Amino acid sequence: MNLKLLQTLLRKAFTTMKKCGNAINHSISTLELNDTGSFPDEVEMTPMCFLKCYLESIGVLDKELQINRVKAVELYNLNDDSETYDDCADDMSSENVTDECEKAYFFVRCVMSRKLFDNLEEDEMV
């Protein structure tokens, strides 16, 4: 990847993050996941709504909360035939989850926690 393309991608990412941060009136610096891939406060909806806005802005989610598999696989560096994608999409679509922001968060939390677990397993094999 050349430097100009990288700079363009970073500028777009920062613009998107700022737009979503402004839309929910929240500081991006407080949107940190803990070491399990979750937000420390899973009751607070503001960070979840930031994730929804961000995923919609980069094309991973559409307005009907349908996941663009190609973009999600690319963003999270998953195998296209990944069980993680299918399981996390199911987790997001659970009948128990009705809030749109929460659905987006459940998808991200599921993917991140699985990736963290996979990395731990790889470290233990070494």
C-alpha positions as CSV (number, residue, x, y, z in Angstrom):
1,M,0.0,0.0,0.0
2,N,1.5,3.3,-1.0
3,L,1.8,6.3,1.4
4,K,-0.8,8.4,-0.4
5,L,-3.5,5.7,-0.2
6,L,-2.7,5.1,3.5
7,Q,-3.0,8.8,4.2
8,T,-6.4,8.9,2.4
9,L,-7.7,5.9,4.3
10,L,-6.6,7.3,7.7
11,R,-8.1,10.7,6.9
12,K,-11.4,9.1,6.0
13,A,-11.3,6.9,9.2
14,F,-10.7,10.0,11.4
15,T,-13.4,12.0,9.6
16,T,-15.9,9.2,10.1
17,M,-15.0,8.7,13.7
18,K,-15.3,12.4,14.4
19,K,-18.7,12.6,12.6
20,C,-20.0,9.7,14.7
21,G,-18.5,11.1,17.9
22,N,-20.2,14.4,17.2
23,A,-23.5,12.8,16.3
24,I,-23.7,11.2,19.7
25,N,-22.0,14.0,21.5
26,H,-19.4,11.7,22.9
27,S,-15.6,11.7,23.2
28,I,-14.0,9.1,21.1
29,S,-11.2,8.6,23.6
30,T,-13.7,7.0,26.1
31,L,-14.8,4.3,23.6
32,E,-12.3,1.6,24.6
33,L,-13.0,-2.1,24.8
34,N,-11.7,-4.0,27.8
35,D,-9.5,-7.1,27.5
36,T,-12.5,-9.3,26.8
37,G,-13.7,-7.3,23.8
38,S,-16.5,-5.6,25.7
39,F,-17.2,-2.1,26.9
40,P,-16.6,-1.8,30.7
41,D,-20.2,-0.4,31.1
42,E,-22.6,-2.5,29.0
43,V,-25.6,-0.5,30.2
44,E,-24.4,2.8,28.7
45,M,-25.8,3.1,25.2
46,T,-23.7,6.0,23.9
47,P,-20.6,3.9,22.9
48,M,-22.9,1.3,21.4
49,C,-24.5,4.0,19.2
50,F,-21.1,5.2,18.2
51,L,-20.3,1.7,16.9
52,K,-23.5,1.6,15.0
53,C,-22.8,4.9,13.4
54,Y,-19.2,4.0,12.6
55,L,-20.2,0.6,11.1
56,E,-22.9,2.2,8.9
57,S,-20.5,5.0,7.8
58,I,-17.9,2.5,6.6
59,G,-20.4,0.2,4.9
60,V,-20.3,-2.8,7.3
61,L,-23.9,-2.2,8.3
62,D,-26.7,-0.8,6.2
63,K,-29.6,1.2,7.6
64,E,-31.7,-2.1,8.1
65,L,-28.7,-3.5,10.1
66,Q,-27.8,-6.0,7.5
67,I,-24.1,-6.9,7.6
68,N,-22.1,-6.6,4.5
69,R,-20.1,-9.8,4.8
70,V,-17.3,-8.7,2.4
71,K,-16.7,-5.5,4.4
72,A,-17.0,-7.2,7.8
73,V,-14.5,-10.0,6.8
74,E,-12.1,-7.3,5.5
75,L,-12.5,-5.0,8.6
76,Y,-12.0,-7.8,11.1
77,N,-9.5,-9.8,9.1
78,L,-11.7,-13.0,9.1
79,N,-11.7,-15.9,6.8
80,D,-14.6,-15.6,4.4
81,D,-15.9,-19.0,5.5
82,S,-15.4,-18.0,9.1
83,E,-17.7,-19.5,11.8
84,T,-17.0,-16.3,13.7
85,Y,-18.9,-14.2,11.1
86,D,-21.9,-16.5,11.0
87,D,-22.1,-17.0,14.8
88,C,-21.7,-13.3,15.5
89,A,-24.3,-12.3,12.9
90,D,-26.7,-14.7,14.6
91,D,-25.8,-13.2,18.0
92,M,-26.6,-9.8,16.6
93,S,-29.9,-11.0,15.2
94,S,-31.1,-12.6,18.5
95,E,-34.8,-11.9,19.3
96,N,-33.7,-10.8,22.8
97,V,-31.8,-7.8,21.3
98,T,-34.2,-5.2,20.1
99,D,-32.1,-1.9,20.2
100,E,-30.3,-1.1,17.0
101,C,-27.2,0.3,18.8
102,E,-27.1,-2.8,21.0
103,K,-27.3,-5.1,18.0
104,A,-24.3,-3.4,16.4
105,Y,-22.4,-3.7,19.7
106,F,-23.2,-7.4,20.1
107,F,-21.8,-8.1,16.7
108,V,-18.5,-6.2,17.4
109,R,-18.3,-7.7,20.9
110,C,-18.7,-11.2,19.6
111,V,-16.1,-10.8,16.8
112,M,-13.6,-9.1,19.2
113,S,-13.9,-11.6,22.0
114,R,-13.5,-14.5,19.5
115,K,-10.4,-12.9,18.0
116,L,-9.0,-12.3,21.4
117,F,-9.6,-15.9,22.4
118,D,-8.1,-17.2,19.1
119,N,-5.0,-15.1,19.8
120,L,-4.7,-16.5,23.3
121,E,-4.9,-20.0,21.9
122,E,-2.2,-19.3,19.3
123,D,0.1,-17.8,22.0
124,E,-0.4,-21.0,24.1
125,M,0.7,-23.2,21.2
126,V,4.0,-21.4,20.8
